[in-house]
Amino acid sequence: MKKRILLTSFATWLEDQKSNSSDDLLFEVSKLDSLPDDLQFLRLLPVDIGLASAKVMAKIEEYQPDYIVCCGMAASRQKLSVEIGASCGETFLQTSIDLKKLLTGARATDISDDCGKFVCEGLYYSVLDYLGQKQLSSQCVFIHVPVLNQDNLIEILQDFVLIINNLALL
C-alpha cells in the first residue's frame, strides 16, 4: 500500500526575495517521475502562522496523509535540517518519527534542535499539536531548506528524495 505524503512549502516574505528555497525544492520534486509514493503538494503557504496552519490542517482533513513533511527556508544553513520538534512558550512537542532511521543514507542533511522563532516553528508546533489533539495516526516532520544553487541542488534534492523514500519504509 502506498504511503500518502503531504509536502508543504512557504511563499516569500521579503520584497527582494525571488523565491523561497522550500518551494524551489518542492518544484524540483514535482518534476520527478521516480517517486513511488502518493505525494500531495501544498505549496506557497502564506508566511503567517495562523493562515498557514489552517491551510495545512484543512489539507490533512481532506487528504488524510500518513506523513506530513513541512518545509521552510533557512538561508543561513548549508544542508537540509530535519527538526526534532517545536516550542510554544514552555511547551516542546517532538516529532514521533525516528529521525536517525529517516536519515539513513543521507549525506547533505543534519538533525537540528533549532526550529527558529519564525513562522516555521509556529507551523510545526501547530501541526504536531493538532495531530496529538485529534489523535490522528499521521506523523509530521519539518525540514529547513538552504538556499539552492547549482552547487548544492543535486545533493539536496537527492537527500530529500531519499527522505521521502525512507518515510515510505518506516
Salt bridges, closest charged atoms under 4 A:
ASP23 OD1 - ARG43 NE 2.66
GLU28 OE1 - LYS31 NZ 3.25
GLU62 OE2 - LYS59 NZ 3.50
GLU83 OE2 - ARG77 NH1 2.79
GLU83 OE2 - HIS144 ND1 2.74
ASP110 OD1 - LYS79 NZ 3.85
GLU121 OE1 - LYS117 NZ 3.11
